Amino acid sequence: MKKDIIVYIEDILESIQKIEEYTDTLTKEKFSDIISMQDAVLMRLAVIGESANKIPTDVRKKHKTIAWRKIINLRNIIIHDYSSVNIERIWKILQKDLPVFKKQVIELLEKTSE
């Protein structure tokens, strides 16, 4: 079971790293203008949400400081209600929430790998 959890955690980290690569040199305005970049980032956010949803509930409950429900809900909005995605809100998530989430996921990976 731990191996499966590690795979999902690594998928999350890989997608975070890809998002960072994609947006590293972008401003909010540039991100708003480049639809293909938005699509790439939204796809990676959906992958993050899908992987988060596959992490067992007991593990998620044990790590309550991670905003699992918000992450999974964002995935659901991206996949099922794409037209309601607010790109400004996505940019804020990338700037404020993603770095915190990355740190939490790295800590989770370290604890799970022990």
Buried (B, 14 or more C-beta within 10 A) or exposed (E): EEEEBBEBBEBBBBBBEBBBEBBEEBEBEEBBEBEEBBEBBBBBBBBBBBBBBEBEEEBBEEBEEBBBEBBBEBBEBBBEEEEEBEBEEBBEBBEEBBEEBBEBBBEBBEEBEE
